Amino acid sequence: MDVLKLSEVKARDFAALEKKLDLKFKDQRLLVQAFVHRSYLNEHHDFPLPHNERLEFLGDAVIELIVTEYLFEKYSNPEGELTSWRAALVNAKMLASIAYEVGMEPYLFLSHGEQKDAGTKARDVIMANTMESVTGAIYLDQGFKVSEKFISQWVLPKLPYVLENGLYTDAKSRFQEAAQENLNVTPNYRVVEEVGPDHAKNFKVGIYLGKELVATGDGLSKQEAQTEAAEMALQVKGWKVATHKPIKRKTGDPI
């Protein structure tokens, strides 16, 4: 059976996505596979394509290599700083936001249960993984140069924002630095709620400046909840952390 004739595939306008990405797949099965979540196959055992996790594995490495090479060529900063910049560019939150920006969500093949999770952290994780699997599919079908063009178009332009907002340091460090600089106060974190069974507990953590509750964050661990709380607190306060370390460009602007 030709996968491209299946109703579930025809319902998704992959030609429109190719047009947006400015490329034409030689093997469209690779493009389709990039959007097949494992949960979908649990409900569609006769679907003729595997899930996207192997493509995700490959795409993760391709993205990291392209970003690494770009930073190495453009900047003369020490290895530790470049590593932090790269991490901020290729982390799950950033890749998910790019996947949404590209418009990948409508193309996902998900189980009925996963389809209901739009707007949740679980969906964000799926979107980040899809960004990687699409990159892997592009690499296999189009080669390194086209993959590099894709990453240059969608990922690398985020670097100025990362540098301007100090996103290469973790949110907790950024909020603590800003709180001490602006108020001479060190923030503290408190668990305000725990829900769910012990094996799947969800934590809500509040971040405080003295007695002031600035923001809360949720997560499957206290650390994750603290990080989200710090990110929200930075938004609430409208604080930006100055970039203290110089950016050493080799040639020209970063983008």
C-alpha positions in Angstrom: 0.0 0.0 0.0 1.3 3.4 -0.9 1.5 5.5 2.3 0.9 8.7 0.4 -2.5 7.5 -0.6 -3.6 6.8 3.0 -6.5 9.1 4.1 -4.6 10.1 7.3 -1.7 11.2 5.2 -3.7 13.0 2.5 -5.6 14.9 5.3 -2.3 16.7 6.0 -1.1 19.0 3.3 2.6 18.0 3.3 3.1 19.9 0.0 2.3 23.1 1.9 4.9 22.3 4.5 7.5 21.6 1.9 6.7 24.9 0.3 7.2 26.7 3.6 10.5 24.9 4.2 11.5 25.6 0.6 12.4 22.1 -0.3 11.0 19.0 -2.1 11.5 15.6 -0.6 12.8 12.9 -2.9 11.3 10.3 -0.5 8.2 11.7 1.1 7.9 8.7 3.4 10.8 10.2 5.3 8.9 13.5 5.8 5.7 11.7 6.9 7.6 9.4 9.2 9.1 12.5 11.0 5.7 13.3 12.3 4.7 9.8 13.5 4.6 9.6 17.3 4.9 6.2 18.9 1.4 6.6 20.4 -0.2 6.7 17.0 1.1 3.3 16.1 -0.4 1.8 19.2 -3.8 2.6 17.7 -2.9 2.0 14.1 -1.0 -1.3 13.9 -1.3 -1.4 10.1 0.3 2.0 9.5 3.2 1.2 7.1 5.7 3.6 8.6 7.7 3.4 11.8 7.6 6.1 14.5 10.0 9.0 14.4 12.3 8.2 17.2 15.3 7.1 15.1 15.0 10.2 13.0 14.8 12.2 16.2 18.1 10.6 17.3 19.8 11.5 14.1 18.4 15.0 13.9 19.6 15.8 17.4 23.1 15.1 16.3 22.8 17.1 13.0 21.4 20.2 14.8 24.1 20.1 17.4 26.9 19.7 14.8 25.6 22.6 12.6 25.1 24.9 15.6 28.5 23.9 17.0 30.3 24.6 13.7 28.6 27.9 13.3 29.6 29.1 16.8 33.1 27.8 16.3 33.5 29.7 13.0 31.9 33.0 14.1 33.0 33.5 17.7 36.3 33.2 19.5 34.8 32.9 23.0 36.1 30.1 25.3 34.7 26.6 24.9 32.6 26.8 28.1 30.8 29.9 26.9 30.1 28.5 23.4 28.8 25.3 25.1 26.3 27.3 27.1 25.2 29.2 24.0 24.7 26.0 22.1 22.7 24.5 24.9 20.4 27.5 24.9 19.8 27.2 21.2 19.1 23.5 21.1 17.3 22.8 24.3 13.8 21.4 24.2 12.0 24.6 25.0 13.7 26.5 22.2 13.2 23.6 19.6 9.6 23.4 20.6 9.0 27.1 20.1 10.7 26.8 16.6 8.5 23.8 15.7 5.4 25.8 16.6 6.7 28.7 14.6 7.3 26.5 11.6 3.8 25.2 11.9 4.6 21.5 12.5 1.8 20.7 15.0 -1.0 20.1 12.5 1.1 17.4 10.8 1.5 15.2 13.9 0.2 11.6 13.9 -0.9 11.2 17.5 -3.1 8.8 19.5 -6.5 10.1 20.6 -5.1 10.6 24.1 -2.1 12.6 23.0 -4.3 14.8 20.7 -6.1 16.1 23.8 -2.8 17.4 25.2 -2.5 20.5 23.0 -0.9 23.4 24.9 0.7 21.2 27.6 4.3 20.4 28.5 3.8 17.0 27.1 2.9 18.5 23.7 5.9 20.8 23.9 8.2 17.8 24.4 6.6 16.1 21.3 7.1 19.3 19.3 10.8 19.6 20.3 11.3 16.0 19.3 9.6 16.6 16.0 11.9 19.4 15.2 14.7 17.0 15.6 13.1 14.2 13.6 12.3 16.6 10.7 15.9 17.7 10.7 16.9 14.0 10.6 14.6 13.4 7.7 16.0 16.4 5.8 19.5 15.2 6.4 18.8 11.7 5.0 16.8 13.0 2.0 18.6 16.2 1.1 22.0 16.0 2.7 24.1 18.2 5.0 24.0 21.4 3.0 20.2 21.5 2.9 20.1 20.6 6.6 22.5 23.5 7.3 20.2 25.8 5.3 17.2 24.7 7.4 19.0 25.2 10.7 20.4 28.6 9.5 16.9 29.7 8.7 15.0 28.6 11.8 17.5 28.0 14.7 20.5 30.3 14.3 18.4 33.5 14.1 17.5 32.9 17.7 21.1 33.5 18.9 20.9 37.3 19.2 17.8 36.9 21.5 19.6 34.2 23.5 22.6 36.5 24.0 20.6 39.7 24.6 18.6 38.0 27.4 21.3 36.0 28.9 19.4 32.7 28.2 22.7 30.8 28.2 22.6 30.9 31.9 19.8 29.0 33.7 16.7 30.8 34.8 17.3 30.4 38.5 20.8 32.0 38.2 19.4 34.8 36.1 16.6 35.6 38.6 18.9 35.4 41.5 21.4 37.7 39.8 18.6 40.2 38.9 17.0 40.1 42.4 20.3 40.8 44.1 21.2 43.6 41.6 17.8 45.3 41.7 16.7 44.7 45.3 19.7 43.2 47.1 17.5 40.2 48.0 18.2 36.5 47.5 15.1 34.6 46.2 13.9 31.4 47.9 11.7 28.6 46.7 8.9 26.8 48.5 6.8 23.8 47.5 3.2 25.1 47.6 1.4 22.0 46.3 2.1 18.3 45.5 -0.5 16.3 43.5 -0.5 12.8 42.1 0.8 9.4 43.2 4.4 9.0 44.4 5.6 7.5 41.0 4.1 10.4 39.0 4.0 13.4 41.4 3.5 16.9 40.1 5.0 19.8 42.1 4.0 23.4 42.2 6.8 25.6 43.6 6.6 29.3 44.5 9.5 31.7 44.2 9.6 34.4 46.9 11.4 37.6 47.4 11.1 37.9 51.2 7.4 37.4 51.9 6.4 38.3 48.3 5.2 35.4 46.1 6.5 36.5 42.7 5.4 33.5 40.6 4.8 29.8 40.6 6.0 27.0 38.4 4.9 23.4 37.8 7.0 20.3 37.1 7.4 16.6 37.5 10.3 17.4 39.8 11.0 20.2 42.3 14.0 21.3 40.1 11.8 21.5 37.0 9.1 23.4 38.9 11.7 25.8 40.3 13.1 26.5 36.9 9.7 27.3 35.5 8.9 29.5 38.5 12.1 31.5 37.9 11.3 31.9 34.2 7.8 33.2 35.1 9.3 35.5 37.8 11.7 37.1 35.3 8.7 37.9 33.1 6.6 39.2 36.0 9.4 41.5 37.1 10.4 42.4 33.6 14.0 41.8 34.5 16.8 41.3 31.9 20.2 40.2 33.0 23.0 42.0 31.4 25.5 40.0 29.4 28.7 40.5 31.4 31.0 38.4 29.3 32.1 40.0 26.0 30.9 38.5 22.8 34.0 37.9 20.6 32.9 37.8 17.0 35.5 36.6 14.5 33.9 38.2 11.5 30.8 40.2 10.9 27.5 39.9 12.7 26.3 36.6 14.1 23.5 36.2 11.6 
